[in-house]
Amino acid sequence: MKLMNQPINGYLGDDLIELLGSTDYDTLNIVVAFAKNSGVLRIKDSLDNFRKRGGTVNLFIGVDLGVTSYEALTALLLCSDSLSVVHSEKSQTFHPKIYQFLGKEKGMIVVGSHNLTGGGLWTNFESSVHIPLDISNPDSSRLLRDQEEYLNALASLKDSIMPIKSKDDVDLLLNNGYISKEVSQRVRQCQENKLNKDINLKPLFGNGVQATLPRMSELPKDEMAAGPSVFGEQEINKTTDSYKTIWFETRRLTGGSRNILDLSMRSLVEKGDPEGTPFDLGEPRFMRGAVEFFGVDPSSTNVRKDITLNFEGVNYESNTILFPVGDSANGTWRLQIKGVSPSQERITDAFRAKGEDHYLVQKVVTFTKVTDDYYSIAVFPESELENFKKASSILARNGATTNAKLLGLL
């Protein structure tokens, strides 16, 4: 048995990846209050590999307090065997945090404060007890029996539990306000932060303990080889990692599927100050262009880069960033949103399934960085543009002129 006090003496995310890679276990039951992409995408490959080896993953997730996101549930739907949402319409919060691994001879129960989020698994102050189980031991058998009774009780909650069988069920939760998209949460948070600054609230505390996500080399080898990595080669300090989301006004777009997004070499700043940020160009009123967000030097026009986009839980690889030359050149970088999933589904087909010929046209498209080659993409109606403009810490043009389309950093 051990007591983990994250981030002082360990990270639950690291332990989960290690446990999922062990052949000692064939079942994982997770019961948590909140889930977000920041945690889900970082263990997604491990969950997929666990299931490929014959493992079973069962999830009970809460949706209280507006924390669990649409993206997290769509991703979890694809990397689990059963997914259920628990919620009470009365003022009763579903708030447990339990991770239970079971095998033929061994087991492990983790009970503590860790939610299935990036903060809960790596960077927040969290504590948990990790209890190893010997299936043949009477004390372990009692714990297992108690846990099984609890899971059965949850599954029997009738109208307070909702099995998520398809993406339509996740959409139902979204459309009825039980969950929201993560960028929408970020927009609200930015607006609240701006309000606090406007009324001159002063910070009274420091920045806590530095907590970082693991380096690429620290992952188990089978995780490094399994699909696109969700860990960069550099440590990411979650306490100071700013501008994780960029948004674009799309208007008409280009390409046969209207799926090519221009990325400026430099941008005209309309609001905010890029000084001291990665976008600092050292010029009044201008900053480094949108392509910088994707880890590409705007001046390195001979570079091509492929990135993976996660759209509604599915990874689409080989979306190409390039600087076109010849007849197709227009003096700006481009992101060709044309990725293909491991099952050979095209992201453009996923867009068409939304019922619009050109889903990205006249929208606000957002990209949230996981690493420099892995991003979550979300699409919002153009009517949300004003909210994005107000929430942005830096508002600029996706180009050097006032008639260029808008972009913003959150």
N, C-alpha and C positions, 0 to 999 in steps of 0.2 A: 504494500500500500504506500502511496506517496501523496503529499500535498503539494500542488502546484500553485505558486503565486506569480502569475503572469503580470508583467514581463520580467520580473526580478529573477526567477529561477527556471524559466522555460516558456514555451509557447504551445498551446493546445493544438494549433494547426499543424505544427511539426509532428506531434504525437499521433494525430489522426492519420496523416499521410503514412507514417511508419506502420501503424496498426492495419491500415487498409492494404498495405503491401505484404502483410504476414499471411502465411498459409495456415496459421492456427485458427483462423476465424472464417466463418461462412455466412454470418448474418450480422447486419448492422441495423440497430434501431436508434433513431434520433428523435428526441422530443425537445423542441426549443420554442421560445417565445417569438423570436425574430429571425429572419433570413434576408440577406442582401447579396447582390452579385459580388461584392468585394470579398466575401467569404466563399460563396458557392463556386465561383469560377476558379478559385485557387485550390480547390480540392476536387474539381470536376473530373479531371483525368484520372485521379486515384479512385474515385467512385466508379468510373467506367471500367477501369482495369479490374477492380474487385468483382464487378458483375460479370465481366468476360471470363473470369476464372470460375464462375458458377455461384458467386456470392449473391445474397439478397439484401436489398436496402429498403427499409421501411421508414417513412418520415411522418411526423406529426408537427405541424407548424402553426404558430399563432399569428394573428393579423391585427392585434390590438395596437393602439397608439400611433398608427400610421407609419410603422417602421418597415415591416416586411414589404418587399417590392414585387411588382409585376415581373420584372426580369428574373428575380431569384426563383419565383415559382415556375416560370416557364422553363428555366434551366433544370430545376430539380425534377420536374415532370419527366424529363428526358434521361435522367441518370438515376432513377429509382424504380423499384418494383411496385411500391404503393406510396401514395402521397395523400395526406389528409390535412385539411385546415380546421382548426378548433377555434371557436369563438362563441362568446355569450353576449346576447344583446343587452343584458344588464351590466352594471358597472363591476364586472368581474374579469380581471385580466388573466389570460393564459400565460404563465410566466415560468414554467420549468425549463431546465437546461440539463438534459441527460443524453449521454452517448453510450450505447450498450453494444459491445461486440460479443458474439457467441460463436463457439466452435464445438467440435465433438468432445474435446477434453478440457479446453480452457475457455475463459471468458474475461472480459474487462468491462467494468462500469465506471464511467466518469460522471460525477455529479457535482455541479458547481454553478458558476454564474456566466459561463461562456455561451453566447448566442452564435448562430451560424452566420457571422458577419466577419469582415476583415478585422475590425476592432476586437470582436469577441474571441477570435481565434489567434490573433497575433499582437495587437498593439494596445488594447485597453488594459487597465488594471482589472484583473479577473483572478478568481481563486476556484480551485476544484480539488476534490478527492478522487484519486484513481485507485480503484479496488480490483485487484486481480482475483479471478475466480478459478477454483478447481472444481470441475463439474461433479466429481465424485465426493466432494467434501460436503457434509451436512449443512454447515454454516453457509456455504456458497449456494447450496440448493435452496435454502430459505430465502436468500436474497433474490435468486432467480425467480422463485415462485412469486414473491411479492412484486417483482418488476413485471412479470407476465400478467398478474392480476391487474396491475395499473394500466398496462397497454390494452388489455381486454376491456377495462372500464372506459378508457378513452374511445375505443372503437364502438362502444355501445351508447354513446352520448345522444344518439338519435338526431334531433334537430340542432344540436350544438356542434356537430362535426360534419364536414363536407368532404367526401372523397373527391379528389381531383383526378378524373379519368382522362380528360383531354384538355387541349388548350382552350376550348370553348368554356370550360369551367373557370379557368383563370381569367378569361375575358369577362365572364359574368361578375366575378369579384371586382375587376377593374371598373366596369361600367356602373356598378352599384356603390362605388366609393369605399370598398373595404381595403383596397390596395391602390397604389399609384405607381407610376413609372419613376425610376430613381432620379432622372433629371428634373422631373416635376418637384420631387422632394428637395432637390438641390436649389431650384429656383426659389422655393418658399423659404428655405434656410437663408439664402443670400439676401432676400428681401427683409427678413427678420434681423439679420446682422446689420444691414444698413439702417434699419429703424433704431437699433440700439446705439449705433454711432451717432445718429442724428440727435438723440436725447442725451448725449455725452455721458453714457455709462462708462465707468473706468474699470479696466481689468484689475482684479485684486490678487491674482495668483500667477504662478509661473507656468512653465510648459511641461511639467511632470517629468517622467523618466523616458529617455529616448528609446523608442521601440521600432525595430526595422523588420521588414520582410526578409526571408532567407535569400542568400545568393543562389544563383543557378547551380553552382557546384555543390551546394549543400543538399540538393534533392537526391533521393535514391535514384540509382541508374535507370531502373525501369520507368520511373516517372519522367526522367529527362528524355527518354526515347518515345514516350507515348503522346503523339500528336503535337500540336503547337504548344509551346511552353507558356505558362501564365506567369512565369517569374523572369525578370530581366537579369542581365549579368551584373547590374549594379544594385547596391542596396537602395531601397526606397524608404525614406524616413516619413512615415505616415503622419507624424505630428507637424511636419513643415512642407509636405508635398502640396503645392498650390497649383491652381489652374489644371485640374484633372479633366475638365470637360470643356470642349469647344463646340459652339453651335454655328450653323450656317443658314442664312436665308437662301433658298434654292432658286426661286423664280422658275424659269423654264428648263434649265439644264441643257446638256447636249448629249449626243450619242443616240444610237438607234433605240435604246431602251430608256433614254433620258436618265442615264446612270453615271454620267461623268461629271465630277465636281471639280471646278477650278480651285486651286490653292495658290494664293498670292505669294509673290516673292517678297514684297513688302506691303504694309497696310497703313492706310491713313487712319490715325486715331481720332475718334470722335469723343470719347469719354474715358477717363482713367489715366493712369501714368504707368507705362511699361518699364520705367527706369528701375534697374536692379532685378528685373525678371529675365528669363531666357529670351524674351522678345525684344529686349532693349537694343535698339539700333544706333543709339547715340545721335539721333537726328530729331529736331523739334517736330512734333506732330506726326511722326512716322515710327513704326515698329517693324521688326522682322515679320515676314509674312506667315500665313496660316500653315504652310508646309513645315515650319519649325515645330509645330505641335506634334507632328508625327515623327520627330527625330531626324529630319532631313535638313541639312544646311541649304538655305535658299540659293546660295551662290554655286553649289555643286551640281550644276545642271547636267552633268554626265552620269549621275547616279540614278539607278532604278531601285525601288524597294517594294517588296511584297509584304502586306500586312494581313492579319486575320481579323475578321469582323464577327462578333457574336451578335446575331440578330434573333431575338426571342428564343434564346436558349441554344441555338445551333451555331457552331463555328463554321464560317465560310472563309476558306484560305485563298491566297493568291489574288488579293485586291491590290492592283499595282499603282504605285506613285511614280510618276515620270515627268520629265520636261520634254514635251514633244518638239520635234524638229521637222523641217520640210513643209509640205503643203498644209499639214494639220497644226502647225505651230501658231500659237496666239500670244506668245511671250509670257506665259504663266505655267505653273505646275498643274498637274491634273491627278486626281484620284479616280481610277477606273473601278467602280463598285461592281465587280463582276465575279466575285468569289464563288467557289464550289465547296460543298460540304463533303465530309468523308463518305456519305452515301450517294455522292454525285448529284445532289440537288443544287441548282444554281440559286444564288441569292436573288437574282432578277425574277426567277419563278416564284420565290417566296413573296416578293413584292407584288407580283401580279395576282397572287392568291388573295390579296387584300381587296380585290374587286375593282381596282382602278387600272387603266391601261398604263399610266405612268405614275406610280405611287409616290415618287419623290418630288414631283413637280408641284410648285406653289406650296412648299412645306418649310418647316424648320427641322433640319437634320442635326442631330447631336452625336458626338463621339466622346466616350469616356475612356481614358487611358487606364489599362491594366499594366502593360509594359509598352516599350517603344514599338513592338510589332504585334500587339494584341489589344483590341479596342471593342467596347460595346457600342453598338449603334442603335439609336432610337429616332423615331419620326413623329413630329407633332404638326397639327394643323397650322396654317399660316396665321390664323386668328390669335395664336399664342405669342406672336412676335413681340408685341408690346411688353408682355410679362418678361420675356427673355432680355429685352433691352434694359428694362429697369433693374433686373437682378444682376446684370453683368458688371464685374469689377473693371473690366476693360471692354469697351465697345469700339469697333473699328469697321473699316471697309475691307472687303475681300479683294483689295487692289489699292492703287494709289490715288484714285479719283473719287469725287463725291457721288458719282452715279454708279459706283461699284456696289455689289450686294453687301449686305451687312453680315458681320460675324461678331461673336462675343466670347469672352472667357469667364467661366464660373469657378 
